[in-house]
Amino acid sequence: MKPEDRPIGYWLRELDQRIEGAFGAALDRQGLRRRHWQLLNGLGSEDPLWEGQGECRQDLVQRGWMRQDGALTDDGERARAAIAADVAAVRRRVAEGVPVEDYLTTVRTLARMAENLSA
C-alpha cells in the first residue's frame, strides 16, 4: 500500500502517536510527563488549573526545580535547558529530510484544514 492510499486522518493519528511517543521517551528519561515540561517551559501557568497541574507543580517543587510561587530555581533553569535540548532534538528528528518549504506548506495546510472544520 502506498502512503497516498491512506486518508489524511490515518497519517495525522499515526504521526501524533509517534510524536507523543518520542516526546514521552525524552521526558521519561527525567521521570517527567508532558505537563511537567509545560510548567517548566512556562506554558499553562496562566491558564485555568488543568487536571494534574497541582501534582506536577508539587513534584517540581519537591525536586527543587520550582518555588511555591511558580518561579524556577537555578536547578530548575538548568533542568529546563537540558530538557529543551531534548525536545529540540525530537523536533529536528520529526522534520529530518523534509525541506523547510514543504514543512511550512504542511503546517499551513493542516492549519487551514482545521480552520475549515471550525466553522
N, CA, C and O atoms as a GROMACS GRO file, in nm:
protein
  476
    1MET      N    1   0.084  -0.117   0.000
    1MET     CA    2   0.000   0.000   0.000
    1MET      C    3   0.089   0.125   0.000
    1MET      O    4   0.184   0.134   0.077
    2LYS      N    5   0.057   0.217  -0.086
    2LYS     CA    6   0.133   0.342  -0.095
    2LYS      C    7   0.080   0.441   0.010
    2LYS      O    8  -0.037   0.434   0.047
    3PRO      N    9   0.167   0.532   0.057
    3PRO     CA   10   0.121   0.630   0.158
    3PRO      C   11  -0.005   0.705   0.116
    3PRO      O   12  -0.093   0.731   0.198
    4GLU      N   13  -0.012   0.740  -0.011
    4GLU     CA   14  -0.127   0.820  -0.057
    4GLU      C   15  -0.257   0.739  -0.064
    4GLU      O   16  -0.364   0.795  -0.088
    5ASP      N   17  -0.247   0.608  -0.044
    5ASP     CA   18  -0.368   0.524  -0.043
    5ASP      C   19  -0.442   0.534   0.090
    5ASP      O   20  -0.556   0.488   0.102
    6ARG      N   21  -0.379   0.592   0.189
    6ARG     CA   22  -0.443   0.608   0.320
    6ARG      C   23  -0.494   0.752   0.333
    6ARG      O   24  -0.434   0.844   0.278
    7PRO      N   25  -0.604   0.771   0.405
    7PRO     CA   26  -0.657   0.907   0.422
    7PRO      C   27  -0.572   0.990   0.518
    7PRO      O   28  -0.493   0.936   0.596
    8ILE      N   29  -0.590   1.120   0.510
    8ILE     CA   30  -0.511   1.211   0.593
    8ILE      C   31  -0.530   1.183   0.742
    8ILE      O   32  -0.437   1.197   0.821
    9GLY      N   33  -0.652   1.144   0.781
    9GLY     CA   34  -0.678   1.115   0.922
    9GLY      C   35  -0.588   1.004   0.976
    9GLY      O   36  -0.542   1.009   1.090
   10TYR      N   37  -0.564   0.904   0.892
   10TYR     CA   38  -0.474   0.795   0.932
   10TYR      C   39  -0.336   0.850   0.963
   10TYR      O   40  -0.278   0.820   1.068
   11TRP      N   41  -0.283   0.932   0.871
   11TRP     CA   42  -0.147   0.985   0.888
   11TRP      C   43  -0.140   1.083   1.004
   11TRP      O   44  -0.038   1.090   1.072
   12LEU      N   45  -0.246   1.160   1.028
   12LEU     CA   46  -0.246   1.251   1.142
   12LEU      C   47  -0.240   1.174   1.273
   12LEU      O   48  -0.162   1.209   1.362
   13ARG      N   49  -0.320   1.070   1.285
   13ARG     CA   50  -0.318   0.988   1.407
   13ARG      C   51  -0.184   0.918   1.423
   13ARG      O   52  -0.127   0.914   1.532
   14GLU      N   53  -0.134   0.861   1.314
   14GLU     CA   54  -0.005   0.789   1.319
   14GLU      C   55   0.108   0.883   1.362
   14GLU      O   56   0.188   0.849   1.449
   15LEU      N   57   0.113   1.000   1.300
   15LEU     CA   58   0.218   1.095   1.334
   15LEU      C   59   0.202   1.144   1.478
   15LEU      O   60   0.301   1.154   1.551
   16ASP      N   61   0.080   1.174   1.518
   16ASP     CA   62   0.056   1.220   1.655
   16ASP      C   63   0.103   1.116   1.756
   16ASP      O   64   0.169   1.151   1.854
   17GLN      N   65   0.071   0.990   1.733
   17GLN     CA   66   0.114   0.884   1.825
   17GLN      C   67   0.267   0.874   1.831
   17GLN      O   68   0.325   0.855   1.938
   18ARG      N   69   0.330   0.886   1.716
   18ARG     CA   70   0.476   0.875   1.714
   18ARG      C   71   0.543   0.997   1.777
   18ARG      O   72   0.644   0.983   1.846
   19ILE      N   73   0.487   1.115   1.754
   19ILE     CA   74   0.542   1.236   1.818
   19ILE      C   75   0.526   1.226   1.969
   19ILE      O   76   0.620   1.251   2.044
   20GLU      N   77   0.406   1.188   2.014
   20GLU     CA   78   0.383   1.173   2.158
   20GLU      C   79   0.479   1.070   2.218
   20GLU      O   80   0.531   1.090   2.327
   21GLY      N   81   0.501   0.961   2.146
   21GLY     CA   82   0.593   0.858   2.195
   21GLY      C   83   0.736   0.909   2.206
   21GLY      O   84   0.805   0.881   2.304
   22ALA      N   85   0.780   0.983   2.106
   22ALA     CA   86   0.916   1.036   2.107
   22ALA      C   87   0.935   1.139   2.218
   22ALA      O   88   1.036   1.136   2.289
   23PHE      N   89   0.838   1.229   2.233
   23PHE     CA   90   0.846   1.327   2.343
   23PHE      C   91   0.835   1.257   2.478
   23PHE      O   92   0.905   1.292   2.573
   24GLY      N   93   0.747   1.159   2.485
   24GLY     CA   94   0.732   1.084   2.610
   24GLY      C   95   0.860   1.016   2.651
   24GLY      O   96   0.898   1.019   2.768
   25ALA      N   97   0.929   0.955   2.554
   25ALA     CA   98   1.056   0.888   2.584
   25ALA      C   99   1.161   0.988   2.630
   25ALA      O  100   1.236   0.960   2.724
   26ALA      N  101   1.167   1.105   2.565
   26ALA     CA  102   1.265   1.207   2.604
   26ALA      C  103   1.238   1.257   2.746
   26ALA      O  104   1.332   1.277   2.823
   27LEU      N  105   1.112   1.278   2.779
   27LEU     CA  106   1.078   1.327   2.912
   27LEU      C  107   1.089   1.218   3.018
   27LEU      O  108   1.125   1.246   3.132
   28ASP      N  109   1.059   1.096   2.979
   28ASP     CA  110   1.063   0.984   3.073
   28ASP      C  111   1.203   0.963   3.129
   28ASP      O  112   1.218   0.917   3.242
   29ARG      N  113   1.304   0.996   3.051
   29ARG     CA  114   1.442   0.982   3.100
   29ARG      C  115   1.465   1.069   3.224
   29ARG      O  116   1.552   1.039   3.306
   30GLN      N  117   1.387   1.175   3.237
   30GLN     CA  118   1.396   1.263   3.354
   30GLN      C  119   1.287   1.230   3.457
   30GLN      O  120   1.278   1.295   3.561
   31GLY      N  121   1.204   1.130   3.427
   31GLY     CA  122   1.094   1.096   3.515
   31GLY      C  123   0.982   1.199   3.509
   31GLY      O  124   0.912   1.221   3.607
   32LEU      N  125   0.965   1.260   3.392
   32LEU     CA  126   0.866   1.366   3.376
   32LEU      C  127   0.757   1.325   3.278
   32LEU      O  128   0.771   1.231   3.200
   33ARG      N  129   0.647   1.401   3.285
   33ARG     CA  130   0.539   1.389   3.187
   33ARG      C  131   0.531   1.522   3.111
   33ARG      O  132   0.597   1.619   3.147
   34ARG      N  133   0.450   1.524   3.008
   34ARG     CA  134   0.437   1.644   2.924
   34ARG      C  135   0.395   1.766   3.006
   34ARG      O  136   0.443   1.877   2.981
   35ARG      N  137   0.307   1.746   3.102
   35ARG     CA  138   0.262   1.858   3.185
   35ARG      C  139   0.378   1.918   3.266
   35ARG      O  140   0.381   2.039   3.288
   36HIS      N  141   0.470   1.835   3.309
   36HIS     CA  142   0.589   1.888   3.378
   36HIS      C  143   0.663   1.984   3.285
   36HIS      O  144   0.701   2.094   3.324
   37TRP      N  145   0.684   1.938   3.161
   37TRP     CA  146   0.757   2.020   3.065
   37TRP      C  147   0.682   2.151   3.040
   37TRP      O  148   0.745   2.256   3.030
   38GLN      N  149   0.551   2.145   3.029
   38GLN     CA  150   0.474   2.267   3.006
   38GLN      C  151   0.493   2.366   3.120
   38GLN      O  152   0.507   2.486   3.097
   39LEU      N  153   0.492   2.318   3.242
   39LEU     CA  154   0.516   2.406   3.356
   39LEU      C  155   0.658   2.461   3.354
   39LEU      O  156   0.680   2.581   3.375
   40LEU      N  157   0.756   2.374   3.330
   40LEU     CA  158   0.895   2.419   3.325
   40LEU      C  159   0.918   2.521   3.215
   40LEU      O  160   0.996   2.615   3.231
   41ASN      N  161   0.850   2.504   3.106
   41ASN     CA  162   0.870   2.590   2.991
   41ASN      C  163   0.780   2.713   2.995
   41ASN      O  164   0.780   2.794   2.902
   42GLY      N  165   0.702   2.727   3.102
   42GLY     CA  166   0.619   2.845   3.118
   42GLY      C  167   0.487   2.839   3.045
   42GLY      O  168   0.421   2.942   3.030
   43LEU      N  169   0.446   2.722   2.999
   43LEU     CA  170   0.318   2.709   2.931
   43LEU      C  171   0.213   2.664   3.032
   43LEU      O  172   0.239   2.581   3.118
   44GLY      N  173   0.096   2.719   3.018
   44GLY     CA  174  -0.014   2.675   3.102
   44GLY      C  175  -0.016   2.738   3.240
   44GLY      O  176  -0.112   2.716   3.315
   45SER      N  177   0.086   2.815   3.276
   45SER     CA  178   0.090   2.870   3.411
   45SER      C  179  -0.017   2.976   3.434
   45SER      O  180  -0.059   2.998   3.547
   46GLU      N  181  -0.062   3.043   3.327
   46GLU     CA  182  -0.166   3.144   3.341
   46GLU      C  183  -0.303   3.090   3.301
   46GLU      O  184  -0.404   3.159   3.317
   47ASP      N  185  -0.306   2.970   3.250
   47ASP     CA  186  -0.433   2.908   3.214
   47ASP      C  187  -0.506   2.865   3.340
   47ASP      O  188  -0.446   2.854   3.446
   48PRO      N  189  -0.636   2.840   3.327
   48PRO     CA  190  -0.707   2.784   3.442
   48PRO      C  191  -0.641   2.654   3.484
   48PRO      O  192  -0.578   2.586   3.402
   49LEU      N  193  -0.654   2.620   3.610
   49LEU     CA  194  -0.594   2.497   3.662
   49LEU      C  195  -0.640   2.378   3.579
   49LEU      O  196  -0.760   2.355   3.563
   50TRP      N  197  -0.544   2.303   3.527
   50TRP     CA  198  -0.578   2.185   3.449
   50TRP      C  199  -0.550   2.062   3.532
   50TRP      O  200  -0.472   2.066   3.628
   51GLU      N  201  -0.613   1.953   3.493
   51GLU     CA  202  -0.600   1.830   3.568
   51GLU      C  203  -0.454   1.789   3.581
   51GLU      O  204  -0.382   1.778   3.482
   52GLY      N  205  -0.412   1.767   3.704
   52GLY     CA  206  -0.275   1.724   3.730
   52GLY      C  207  -0.175   1.837   3.745
   52GLY      O  208  -0.059   1.812   3.778
   53GLN      N  209  -0.217   1.962   3.722
   53GLN     CA  210  -0.122   2.073   3.731
   53GLN      C  211  -0.065   2.085   3.872
   53GLN      O  212   0.056   2.101   3.890
   54GLY      N  213  -0.153   2.078   3.973
   54GLY     CA  214  -0.105   2.089   4.110
   54GLY      C  215  -0.007   1.979   4.145
   54GLY      O  216   0.093   2.003   4.213
   55GLU      N  217  -0.035   1.858   4.099
   55GLU     CA  218   0.053   1.744   4.124
   55GLU      C  219   0.188   1.764   4.056
   55GLU      O  220   0.293   1.738   4.116
   56CYS      N  221   0.186   1.809   3.931
   56CYS     CA  222   0.312   1.834   3.858
   56CYS      C  223   0.391   1.946   3.924
   56CYS      O  224   0.512   1.936   3.941
   57ARG      N  225   0.320   2.052   3.961
   57ARG     CA  226   0.387   2.166   4.026
   57ARG      C  227   0.453   2.120   4.156
   57ARG      O  228   0.568   2.154   4.183
   58GLN      N  229   0.381   2.042   4.236
   58GLN     CA  230   0.436   1.994   4.363
   58GLN      C  231   0.557   1.905   4.339
   58GLN      O  232   0.654   1.911   4.415
   59ASP      N  233   0.552   1.822   4.236
   59ASP     CA  234   0.666   1.736   4.203
   59ASP      C  235   0.788   1.821   4.168
   59ASP      O  236   0.899   1.790   4.212
   60LEU      N  237   0.767   1.927   4.089
   60LEU     CA  238   0.879   2.014   4.054
   60LEU      C  239   0.932   2.088   4.176
   60LEU      O  240   1.053   2.112   4.187
   61VAL      N  241   0.844   2.125   4.267
   61VAL     CA  242   0.888   2.189   4.393
   61VAL      C  243   0.972   2.090   4.473
   61VAL      O  244   1.078   2.126   4.525
   62GLN      N  245   0.926   1.966   4.483
   62GLN     CA  246   1.000   1.864   4.559
   62GLN      C  247   1.136   1.833   4.498
   62GLN      O  248   1.230   1.800   4.570
   63ARG      N  249   1.146   1.844   4.368
   63ARG     CA  250   1.274   1.822   4.301
   63ARG      C  251   1.369   1.941   4.322
   63ARG      O  252   1.488   1.931   4.294
   64GLY      N  253   1.314   2.052   4.371
   64GLY     CA  254   1.394   2.172   4.389
   64GLY      C  255   1.407   2.253   4.261
   64GLY      O  256   1.495   2.338   4.250
   65TRP      N  257   1.319   2.228   4.164
   65TRP     CA  258   1.324   2.296   4.035
   65TRP      C  259   1.231   2.417   4.030
   65TRP      O  260   1.247   2.504   3.944
   66MET      N  261   1.135   2.423   4.121
   66MET     CA  262   1.038   2.531   4.118
   66MET      C  263   1.006   2.571   4.263
   66MET      O  264   1.000   2.488   4.353
   67ARG      N  265   0.988   2.702   4.281
   67ARG     CA  266   0.944   2.751   4.412
   67ARG      C  267   0.792   2.744   4.418
   67ARG      O  268   0.726   2.726   4.316
   68GLN      N  269   0.739   2.759   4.536
   68GLN     CA  270   0.593   2.755   4.554
   68GLN      C  271   0.521   2.861   4.471
   68GLN      O  272   0.407   2.840   4.431
   69ASP      N  273   0.588   2.973   4.446
   69ASP     CA  274   0.523   3.080   4.367
   69ASP      C  275   0.527   3.053   4.217
   69ASP      O  276   0.477   3.134   4.138
   70GLY      N  277   0.585   2.939   4.177
   70GLY     CA  278   0.589   2.902   4.036
   70GLY      C  279   0.716   2.943   3.964
   70GLY      O  280   0.735   2.905   3.848
   71ALA      N  281   0.803   3.020   4.029
   71ALA     CA  282   0.929   3.060   3.966
   71ALA      C  283   1.027   2.943   3.968
   71ALA      O  284   1.031   2.865   4.064
   72LEU      N  285   1.106   2.932   3.862
   72LEU     CA  286   1.206   2.826   3.857
   72LEU      C  287   1.327   2.862   3.942
   72LEU      O  288   1.367   2.979   3.949
   73THR      N  289   1.384   2.761   4.005
   73THR     CA  290   1.509   2.778   4.079
   73THR      C  291   1.624   2.767   3.978
   73THR      O  292   1.601   2.741   3.860
   74ASP      N  293   1.746   2.788   4.025
   74ASP     CA  294   1.862   2.770   3.938
   74ASP      C  295   1.868   2.627   3.885
   74ASP      O  296   1.896   2.604   3.767
   75ASP      N  297   1.841   2.530   3.973
   75ASP     CA  298   1.838   2.390   3.928
   75ASP      C  299   1.727   2.369   3.826
   75ASP      O  300   1.744   2.294   3.730
   76GLY      N  301   1.615   2.434   3.846
   76GLY     CA  302   1.504   2.425   3.751
   76GLY      C  303   1.539   2.484   3.616
   76GLY      O  304   1.502   2.429   3.512
   77GLU      N  305   1.610   2.594   3.618
   77GLU     CA  306   1.655   2.656   3.492
   77GLU      C  307   1.750   2.563   3.416
   77GLU      O  308   1.741   2.550   3.294
   78ARG      N  309   1.841   2.499   3.491
   78ARG     CA  310   1.933   2.405   3.427
   78ARG      C  311   1.858   2.284   3.371
   78ARG      O  312   1.886   2.239   3.260
   79ALA      N  313   1.762   2.232   3.448
   79ALA     CA  314   1.681   2.119   3.402
   79ALA      C  315   1.600   2.159   3.278
   79ALA      O  316   1.592   2.083   3.182
   80ARG      N  317   1.541   2.278   3.282
   80ARG     CA  318   1.461   2.326   3.169
   80ARG      C  319   1.547   2.334   3.043
   80ARG      O  320   1.504   2.294   2.935
   81ALA      N  321   1.669   2.386   3.057
   81ALA     CA  322   1.759   2.398   2.941
   81ALA      C  323   1.796   2.260   2.886
   81ALA      O  324   1.799   2.241   2.765
   82ALA      N  325   1.824   2.166   2.974
   82ALA     CA  326   1.860   2.031   2.930
   82ALA      C  327   1.743   1.963   2.861
   82ALA      O  328   1.760   1.898   2.758
   83ILE      N  329   1.624   1.977   2.917
   83ILE     CA  330   1.506   1.915   2.858
   83ILE      C  331   1.470   1.985   2.728
   83ILE      O  332   1.427   1.921   2.632
   84ALA      N  333   1.489   2.116   2.722
   84ALA     CA  334   1.463   2.190   2.598
   84ALA      C  335   1.551   2.138   2.486
   84ALA      O  336   1.507   2.131   2.371
   85ALA      N  337   1.674   2.102   2.518
   85ALA     CA  338   1.763   2.045   2.416
   85ALA      C  339   1.710   1.911   2.367
   85ALA      O  340   1.716   1.883   2.248
   86ASP      N  341   1.659   1.828   2.458
   86ASP     CA  342   1.600   1.700   2.419
   86ASP      C  343   1.476   1.721   2.332
   86ASP      O  344   1.458   1.652   2.232
   87VAL      N  345   1.392   1.817   2.370
   87VAL     CA  346   1.271   1.847   2.294
   87VAL      C  347   1.308   1.898   2.154
   87VAL      O  348   1.246   1.858   2.055
   88ALA      N  349   1.408   1.984   2.147
   88ALA     CA  350   1.453   2.037   2.017
   88ALA      C  351   1.505   1.924   1.929
   88ALA      O  352   1.484   1.924   1.808
   89ALA      N  353   1.574   1.826   1.989
   89ALA     CA  354   1.625   1.713   1.913
   89ALA      C  355   1.510   1.631   1.854
   89ALA      O  356   1.518   1.585   1.740
   90VAL      N  357   1.404   1.612   1.931
   90VAL     CA  358   1.287   1.539   1.880
   90VAL      C  359   1.224   1.617   1.765
   90VAL      O  360   1.188   1.559   1.662
   91ARG      N  361   1.211   1.748   1.781
   91ARG     CA  362   1.153   1.830   1.674
   91ARG      C  363   1.236   1.824   1.546
   91ARG      O  364   1.182   1.818   1.436
   92ARG      N  365   1.368   1.825   1.562
   92ARG     CA  366   1.455   1.813   1.444
   92ARG      C  367   1.436   1.677   1.377
   92ARG      O  368   1.432   1.666   1.255
   93ARG      N  369   1.424   1.574   1.461
   93ARG     CA  370   1.407   1.439   1.408
   93ARG      C  371   1.276   1.427   1.330
   93ARG      O  372   1.271   1.361   1.226
   94VAL      N  373   1.171   1.490   1.380
   94VAL     CA  374   1.042   1.486   1.312
   94VAL      C  375   1.053   1.544   1.172
   94VAL      O  376   0.994   1.489   1.078
   95ALA      N  377   1.126   1.652   1.156
   95ALA     CA  378   1.132   1.723   1.028
   95ALA      C  379   1.254   1.683   0.944
   95ALA      O  380   1.277   1.740   0.837
   96GLU      N  381   1.331   1.587   0.991
   96GLU     CA  382   1.453   1.546   0.920
   96GLU      C  383   1.420   1.502   0.776
   96GLU      O  384   1.330   1.422   0.754
   97GLY      N  385   1.494   1.556   0.682
   97GLY     CA  386   1.477   1.520   0.542
   97GLY      C  387   1.361   1.588   0.472
   97GLY      O  388   1.336   1.565   0.354
   98VAL      N  389   1.289   1.673   0.546
   98VAL     CA  390   1.176   1.747   0.487
   98VAL      C  391   1.223   1.889   0.458
   98VAL      O  392   1.261   1.961   0.551
   99PRO      N  393   1.221   1.930   0.333
   99PRO     CA  394   1.262   2.067   0.303
   99PRO      C  395   1.177   2.168   0.381
   99PRO      O  396   1.057   2.146   0.401
  100VAL      N  397   1.238   2.276   0.423
  100VAL     CA  398   1.169   2.377   0.504
  100VAL      C  399   1.039   2.422   0.439
  100VAL      O  400   0.936   2.432   0.507
  101GLU      N  401   1.042   2.448   0.311
  101GLU     CA  402   0.920   2.494   0.243
  101GLU      C  403   0.810   2.388   0.246
  101GLU      O  404   0.693   2.422   0.261
  102ASP      N  405   0.847   2.261   0.232
  102ASP     CA  406   0.747   2.154   0.241
  102ASP      C  407   0.689   2.147   0.382
  102ASP      O  408   0.568   2.129   0.399
  103TYR      N  409   0.774   2.161   0.483
  103TYR     CA  410   0.728   2.160   0.622
  103TYR      C  411   0.629   2.274   0.644
  103TYR      O  412   0.521   2.253   0.699
  104LEU      N  413   0.665   2.395   0.600
  104LEU     CA  414   0.577   2.510   0.617
  104LEU      C  415   0.446   2.492   0.540
  104LEU      O  416   0.340   2.530   0.590
  105THR      N  417   0.453   2.437   0.421
  105THR     CA  418   0.332   2.410   0.344
  105THR      C  419   0.242   2.311   0.419
  105THR      O  420   0.121   2.330   0.424
  106THR      N  421   0.302   2.208   0.475
  106THR     CA  422   0.224   2.110   0.550
  106THR      C  423   0.157   2.174   0.671
  106THR      O  424   0.038   2.152   0.695
  107VAL      N  425   0.230   2.254   0.745
  107VAL     CA  426   0.173   2.321   0.862
  107VAL      C  427   0.060   2.414   0.821
  107VAL      O  428  -0.047   2.414   0.882
  108ARG      N  429   0.083   2.492   0.717
  108ARG     CA  430  -0.022   2.583   0.669
  108ARG      C  431  -0.145   2.506   0.620
  108ARG      O  432  -0.258   2.548   0.644
  109THR      N  433  -0.121   2.396   0.552
  109THR     CA  434  -0.231   2.315   0.501
  109THR      C  435  -0.312   2.256   0.616
  109THR      O  436  -0.436   2.261   0.614
  110LEU      N  437  -0.245   2.201   0.715
  110LEU     CA  438  -0.316   2.145   0.829
  110LEU      C  439  -0.392   2.252   0.906
  110LEU      O  440  -0.504   2.229   0.951
  111ALA      N  441  -0.330   2.369   0.921
  111ALA     CA  442  -0.398   2.479   0.990
  111ALA      C  443  -0.525   2.519   0.914
  111ALA      O  444  -0.629   2.545   0.974
  112ARG      N  445  -0.514   2.524   0.783
  112ARG     CA  446  -0.631   2.560   0.700
  112ARG      C  447  -0.740   2.454   0.712
  112ARG      O  448  -0.858   2.487   0.723
  113MET      N  449  -0.702   2.327   0.711
  113MET     CA  450  -0.800   2.219   0.725
  113MET      C  451  -0.872   2.228   0.860
  113MET      O  452  -0.993   2.210   0.868
  114ALA      N  453  -0.795   2.257   0.964
  114ALA     CA  454  -0.855   2.273   1.097
  114ALA      C  455  -0.951   2.391   1.098
  114ALA      O  456  -1.061   2.384   1.154
  115GLU      N  457  -0.909   2.501   1.035
  115GLU     CA  458  -0.994   2.619   1.026
  115GLU      C  459  -1.122   2.588   0.949
  115GLU      O  460  -1.230   2.633   0.987
  116ASN      N  461  -1.111   2.511   0.841
  116ASN     CA  462  -1.229   2.473   0.762
  116ASN      C  463  -1.332   2.400   0.848
  116ASN      O  464  -1.452   2.417   0.828
  117LEU      N  465  -1.285   2.320   0.941
  117LEU     CA  466  -1.377   2.240   1.024
  117LEU      C  467  -1.425   2.315   1.148
  117LEU      O  468  -1.515   2.267   1.217
  118SER      N  469  -1.367   2.430   1.177
  118SER     CA  470  -1.409   2.504   1.296
  118SER      C  471  -1.530   2.590   1.270
  118SER      O  472  -1.595   2.637   1.363
  119ALA      N  473  -1.561   2.613   1.145
  119ALA     CA  474  -1.675   2.700   1.111
  119ALA      C  475  -1.807   2.627   1.126
  119ALA      O  476  -1.912   2.686   1.101
   0.00000   0.00000   0.00000
